[in-house]
Amino acid sequence: MKEIKSKEVIFNRQLIRFLILTIIGTIVIFGECYFYKEDHNLDLLIIGIPLAVINLIIVLISPIYYVFDENELIIKYFFGLKEIIQYKQIYMVLTDVNYKYWFPLKSYEIFYPHEEKFPLNSTIHKCKRTKRLLQHYTNIEIE
């Protein structure tokens, strides 16, 4: 098993997926409207622009990266927002939290005593590194 460093930073790879989907969707919609200048293309814009904006909002409210160090987990968001979670305060970690964004995302939701603030939702993406680090620092068994 890989050695755990005193401080590990993990980038949220799900952001890349949303960003790519937003860019591809926007290019397809505007390309379709540019090459086929007919009346039915207005329907594409009416549907496509809100979907692109929703994807962009999801990117902006999602965590950028996670910092695991000896005492705490720091979840860093856009616009300078960050959530600092002391490991000793964590009392439960739920897996496969899929209800946050209308489509399935594999993630862990961390429960600890705090006030809920939008968009800070104590959720980190699910991967082998985050599971290993959560188990190591919290001593909570994660499936």
N, C-alpha and C positions, 0 to 999 in steps of 0.2 A: 504494500500500500504506500502511496505517495506521502512524503513527509509534510506535515502541516507547518507552515511558516508562522511567525508571530503576527504578520499582517498580510492578508490576501485581499486583492481587489478583483471582483468578478463583474464583467460587463454584461448588461442585460441584452442577450442576443435576440430576444423577441422584438426589440425596437427595429432591428434591421429588416425583419419580415414585414412589419407594418409600413415602414418607410418605402420599401420596394413595392409593396402592393399599392400604396398611394401614388407613387410616381408612375408605375405601369398603368394604373387605372386612369390617371389624368391624361397621360399621353394617348391612350386608346380612345378616350372620349373626345378629346379635342382633334385628334387625327381623323376620327370618323366624321366629325362635323366639318372639318376642313375639306376632306376629299369628296364627301357626298353631301353637297349643299342642297338638301331637300327639307321639307317641312317636318318630317318625322325625326330629324336629328335634334330638334328642340327637346323632345322627350328624353333623349340621352343626356342632355345637359341638366334637365330638371331632376333626373334621377342620379346622375353621376357626380355632379358638384357636391350635393349634400353627403354622398358616400365618401368622397375624397376628403371633405372637411371633417367628417366623423373619424376617419382613419388618422388624420393629422392631429386631432384633439386627443385621441388615444395615445399617440406617440408622445405628445406634450405632457400628459398626466402620468405616464408610465415612468418607473424608476430608470435612471441611466446606468447606475452601477451600484454594487454592494461592497462594503468594506467590512471584512471580518477581522477583528483584532482580538487581543487577549481578553478584553473586558466587555466589549460591546459590538453590536452590529449596527452599521450606519448605512441607511438606504438613502441614496442621493437622487433627487429629482431635478427636473429642469427648473429654471428661474431661481436657483439657489436654495430651494427647499430641501431639507434633509430630516430624516427620522432617525433618532438615536435610541437603540433598544439595548438595555443592559441584559446580559444573558441570565443573570439571577432573577430577573423579573418575568422571564418567559415561562408560562405555565402550560402551554399547549401549542402544538404545531399541527395544522390540518393539511392533508395532501389533496391534490387534484381539485383545487378550487376553480370551478369552471363558470360560475355565475356572474362574474364581475363585468364582462364586456360583451355579452350577447353571442359569443362564439367560444369554442373550447380552447382554453389556454391551460397548460400544465404549470401549476404553481403551488407554492406553500403559503399558507396564511399563518402568521405568527400572532399569537394571543398573549397580551401582556396588559397590565393596568395602564390605561391612557385615555385621553379624550380623542375621539375620532374627528379628524380634520380632513376636509377634501383638499387635495387628492391623496393625502397620506393614508394608505390603507394597510400597511404592514404586510405586504405581499411581495414575495420574491419568486423569480422563475425557477422552475424545477429542472435541475440537472445533477449529474453525479457529484460535481464539486460542491454545490450548495448543500446537498444532502449530507455529504461527508463532513463538511464544516459545521452544519447545524447539529449533527449528532455529537461531534467532538466537543463543541463548546457548551451545549445545553444539557447534555446527557439525557436527552429525550429520545426514545426509540422512534424512528421514522420509517414507515413502510416503504 
